[in-house]
């Protein structure tokens, strides 16, 4: 690991550390970095970006930003791709380097849309010292055009994320909305949750929500998530040849996570967690698009799915070639 920075020009005690991971995202990375620079915040910040051996010019873009803003940027590079070695760049490199009292996260293919985001979240965290994290609503956008596909809101109005949703949903917020106390993030990385193979988003939701004070939601759209962007894990899973295998592994990992949460909380939330595990079973059959099983075991829940999800299930079951064509056209392959 190599850290490219100008230590003499960096804020000696930043309040907020913005953490970003990227790999071969030349089409998107400048949008993310510009959205960080656009933040209207009156406390010192730092921006740490981990580049996982990009080969498409992403590294050069990062170094240019560091040269132009040496008082803000710290760029982490490697001689070997870390993700392929099973290493979490966020947890292994960026979190230990972060010097701020608070951590804000955004991956290199996403971006923030509201210049007051950090200021609003900092205010919430200052007013509620007992909570671990603060999140907000976001938009889903088409990766290339940034055209809005949908708006994702956890609730109508600001509120705490409820226990039932923490155990029943793998994600109640977009990662690019997460604003967390640094000590809570480090406690998570030192916990029994972090080594589990479950997705990091889900592990953090459960740990911050059940173990470390809870998560507060701001009902304001302040970030954008690029759907199925190039080189994203979600795109690989959806279009790859091993979708069913990946879905089964995700299912098993999520169940393992909730079983650990049950033990770590002494069974206090056992009934809620059991209902959450049933939701994980449903999500697995939805991911593999087993419409027959969904209709047999969860007919009412299936009826609550949105129109796009139901069209996806129908086409996959009854018109597989058309389903594949629709996905490829959407992703502009």
C-alpha positions in Angstrom: 0.0 0.0 0.0 1.2 3.5 -0.9 -0.5 6.7 0.4 0.0 9.7 -1.9 -0.6 12.9 0.1 0.9 16.2 1.2 0.8 15.9 5.0 1.9 19.5 5.6 -1.2 20.9 3.7 -3.8 18.5 5.1 -6.1 19.6 8.0 -4.4 18.5 11.2 -7.7 17.4 12.8 -10.4 16.8 10.2 -14.0 16.4 11.5 -15.2 14.4 8.6 -13.3 11.7 6.5 -14.9 11.0 3.2 -14.0 7.4 2.1 -14.2 6.3 -1.5 -13.2 3.0 -3.2 -12.8 2.7 -7.0 -11.6 0.3 -9.7 -11.7 1.0 -13.4 -14.3 3.7 -13.1 -12.9 6.3 -15.5 -16.4 7.2 -16.7 -17.7 7.9 -13.2 -14.9 8.8 -10.8 -14.8 12.6 -11.6 -18.5 12.9 -10.9 -18.0 11.4 -7.4 -15.0 13.6 -6.6 -16.7 16.7 -7.8 -19.7 16.0 -5.6 -17.4 15.8 -2.6 -15.7 19.1 -3.4 -19.2 20.7 -3.8 -20.1 20.1 -0.2 -21.0 23.3 1.7 -19.6 22.4 5.1 -17.9 24.7 7.7 -15.7 22.0 9.3 -12.4 20.6 8.1 -12.6 17.5 6.0 -10.3 15.0 4.2 -11.0 12.8 1.2 -9.4 9.3 1.1 -9.7 7.3 -2.1 -8.5 3.7 -2.6 -7.6 2.8 -6.2 -7.5 -1.0 -6.6 -5.0 -1.1 -9.4 -7.1 0.5 -12.1 -5.9 0.1 -15.7 -8.3 2.5 -17.5 -7.0 5.9 -16.5 -8.8 6.2 -13.2 -5.5 6.4 -11.3 -4.4 9.3 -13.3 -7.6 11.2 -12.6 -7.2 10.6 -8.9 -3.6 11.9 -8.9 -4.7 15.0 -10.9 -7.3 15.8 -8.2 -4.7 15.2 -5.5 -2.3 17.6 -7.2 -5.0 20.3 -7.6 -6.4 19.8 -4.0 -3.4 18.7 -1.9 -5.1 20.1 1.2 -8.0 17.5 0.9 -7.0 14.4 -1.1 -5.1 11.3 0.1 -4.9 8.6 -2.6 -4.2 5.0 -1.7 -2.7 2.8 -4.4 -1.4 -0.8 -4.5 0.9 -3.0 -6.6 -1.7 -5.8 -6.7 -5.5 -5.8 -6.9 -6.8 -6.3 -3.4 -10.4 -7.3 -4.1 -9.2 -10.3 -6.1 -7.3 -11.4 -2.9 -10.4 -11.2 -0.8 -9.3 -8.0 0.9 -11.8 -5.3 1.8 -10.1 -2.0 0.8 -12.6 0.0 2.8 -12.0 -1.9 6.0 -8.3 -2.8 5.6 -7.0 0.5 4.3 -9.3 3.5 4.4 -10.9 3.1 7.8 -7.6 2.7 9.6 -6.2 5.8 7.8 -9.3 8.0 8.5 -8.6 10.8 11.0 -12.0 12.3 11.2 -14.5 11.9 14.1 -17.1 11.0 11.5 -16.9 8.9 8.3 -18.9 9.5 5.1 -18.9 6.8 2.4 -19.4 6.9 -1.3 -18.2 4.4 -4.0 -16.5 5.7 -7.1 -19.4 5.1 -9.4 -21.9 7.0 -7.3 -22.1 10.6 -6.3 -23.8 13.1 -4.0 -26.5 15.5 -5.3 -27.0 17.9 -2.4 -24.2 20.3 -1.3 -25.7 20.5 2.2 -25.6 16.7 2.8 -22.6 16.6 5.1 -23.7 19.7 7.1 -27.2 18.2 7.7 -25.9 14.8 8.7 -23.3 16.4 11.0 -26.0 18.4 12.7 -28.2 15.3 13.3 -25.2 13.4 14.8 -24.3 16.3 17.0 -27.9 16.6 18.3 -28.2 12.8 18.9 -24.9 11.6 20.4 -26.4 8.2 21.3 -26.9 7.0 17.7 -24.3 5.3 15.5 -25.1 6.6 12.1 -27.3 8.8 9.9 -28.5 8.0 6.3 -30.9 9.6 3.8 -33.0 9.1 0.7 -31.4 8.6 -2.7 -32.1 8.4 -6.4 -31.4 5.4 -8.6 -30.1 6.6 -11.9 -29.1 5.1 -15.3 -25.4 4.6 -15.2 -24.4 6.3 -18.4 -27.0 9.1 -18.7 -27.7 9.8 -15.0 -31.4 9.7 -15.9 -33.5 9.1 -12.8 -35.0 5.7 -12.6 -36.6 5.8 -9.2 -36.4 7.6 -5.8 -35.6 5.4 -2.8 -37.1 6.5 0.5 -37.0 4.5 3.7 -40.0 6.4 5.1 -42.1 9.5 4.8 -40.4 11.8 7.2 -37.3 11.7 9.3 -37.1 8.8 11.8 -35.0 6.1 13.3 -34.7 2.9 11.2 -37.0 0.3 12.8 -35.9 -3.0 14.3 -38.2 -4.9 12.0 -36.6 -3.4 8.9 -33.1 -3.9 10.2 -33.7 -7.7 10.5 -35.9 -8.1 7.4 -34.1 -6.1 4.8 -30.5 -6.4 3.6 -30.3 -2.6 3.0 -32.5 0.2 4.2 -30.4 2.9 2.6 -27.8 3.5 -0.1 -24.2 3.1 0.9 -23.5 6.6 -0.5 -25.8 8.0 2.2 -24.0 6.5 5.2 -22.5 9.0 7.7 -21.2 7.2 10.8 -19.2 7.9 14.0 -15.6 6.8 13.5 -15.6 4.9 16.8 -18.8 3.0 15.7 -17.1 2.1 12.4 -14.0 0.9 14.2 -16.1 -1.1 16.7 -17.8 -2.8 13.7 -14.4 -3.6 12.1 -13.3 -5.1 15.4 -16.4 -7.1 16.0 -17.4 -10.7 15.1 -19.6 -9.3 12.3 -16.8 -7.9 10.1 -15.1 -11.2 9.2 -18.4 -12.8 8.1 -18.8 -13.3 4.3 -22.1 -11.4 4.1 -22.2 -8.1 2.1 -20.6 -5.2 4.0 -23.8 -3.0 3.6 -25.9 -5.7 5.3 -23.4 -6.2 8.1 -23.1 -2.5 8.9 -26.9 -2.2 8.9 -27.3 -4.9 11.5 -24.3 -3.8 13.6 -25.1 -0.1 13.7 -28.8 -0.8 14.0 -28.9 -3.5 16.7 -25.5 -3.3 18.5 -24.2 0.2 18.4 -27.0 2.8 19.0 -29.2 2.8 15.9 -29.5 4.6 12.6 -31.3 7.8 11.9 -33.0 8.5 8.5 -33.3 11.9 6.9 -36.2 12.0 4.3 -34.3 14.1 1.8 -32.7 12.9 -1.5 -29.0 13.8 -1.3 -27.2 11.1 -3.4 -27.4 9.1 -6.6 -26.8 5.4 -7.1 -25.8 4.3 -10.6 -27.8 1.1 -11.4 -25.7 -1.7 -13.0 -22.7 0.5 -13.7 -19.7 -0.9 -15.4 -17.5 -3.1 -13.2 -20.1 -3.1 -10.4 -20.7 -6.3 -8.3 -24.4 -6.0 -8.9 -24.0 -6.0 -12.7 -21.7 -9.0 -12.6 -24.1 -10.9 -10.5 -27.2 -10.1 -12.6 -25.6 -10.7 -16.0 -23.0 -13.4 -15.1 -23.4 -17.1 -15.8 -23.5 -18.1 -12.1 -26.5 -16.0 -10.9 -28.2 -18.9 -9.0 -25.0 -19.9 -7.3 -24.2 -16.3 -6.2 -27.8 -15.9 -5.0 -27.5 -19.1 -2.8 -24.3 -17.9 -1.3 -25.8 -14.5 -0.6 -28.8 -16.2 1.1 -26.6 -18.4 3.3 -24.4 -15.5 4.3 -27.4 -13.3 5.3 -28.8 -16.1 7.4 -25.5 -16.6 9.1 -25.3 -12.8 9.8 -28.8 -12.8 11.5 -28.0 -15.9 13.5 -24.9 -14.1 14.8 -27.0 -11.0 15.7 -29.4 -13.3 17.6 -26.5 -14.6 19.7 -24.8 -11.3 20.2 -28.0 -9.7 21.5 -28.8 -12.6 23.8 -31.9 -13.6 22.0 -33.7 -10.4 22.9 -34.8 -9.9 19.2 -35.2 -13.6 18.5 -38.8 -13.6 17.1 -38.0 -10.5 14.9 -34.9 -12.2 13.6 -36.8 -15.4 12.8 -39.2 -13.3 10.7 -36.2 -11.6 9.1 -34.7 -15.0 8.1 -38.1 -15.9 6.5 -37.7 -12.6 4.5 -34.2 -13.8 3.4 -35.7 -17.0 2.1 -38.2 -15.0 0.1 -35.5 -12.8 -1.3 -33.5 -15.8 -2.4 -36.3 -17.3 -4.5 -37.0 -13.8 -5.9 -33.3 -13.5 -6.9 -33.4 -16.8 -8.7 -36.8 -15.9 -10.1 -38.6 -19.0 -8.9 -42.1 -17.7 -9.5 -43.7 -21.0 -8.7 -42.2 -21.2 -5.2 -42.9 -17.5 -4.5 -46.6 -18.0 -5.5 -46.9 -21.1 -3.3 -45.2 -19.8 -0.1 -45.5 -16.1 -0.2 -48.5 -15.1 -2.4 -49.3 -12.0 -0.4 -45.7 -10.7 -0.3 -45.4 -11.4 -4.0 -48.5 -9.2 -4.6 -46.7 -6.3 -2.9 -43.8 -6.3 -5.4 -43.5 -3.3 -7.7 -44.5 -3.5 -11.3 -40.9 -3.8 -12.6 -40.1 -6.6 -10.3 -43.2 -8.5 -11.3 -42.5 -8.0 -15.0 -38.9 -9.2 -14.5 -40.2 -12.4 -12.8 -42.9 -13.0 -15.5 -40.5 -12.5 -18.4 -37.8 -14.7 -16.8 -40.4 -17.5 -16.2 -42.3 -17.4 -19.5 -40.1 -15.6 -22.0 -36.4 -16.2 -21.1 -34.9 -14.9 -24.4 -36.9 -11.7 -24.2 -35.8 -11.2 -20.6 -32.1 -11.6 -21.5 -32.6 -9.2 -24.4 -34.2 -6.6 -22.2 -31.4 -6.8 -19.7 -28.7 -6.4 -22.3 -30.5 -3.5 -24.0 -30.9 -1.7 -20.7 -27.2 -2.2 -19.8 -26.2 -1.0 -23.3 -24.1 -4.0 -24.0 
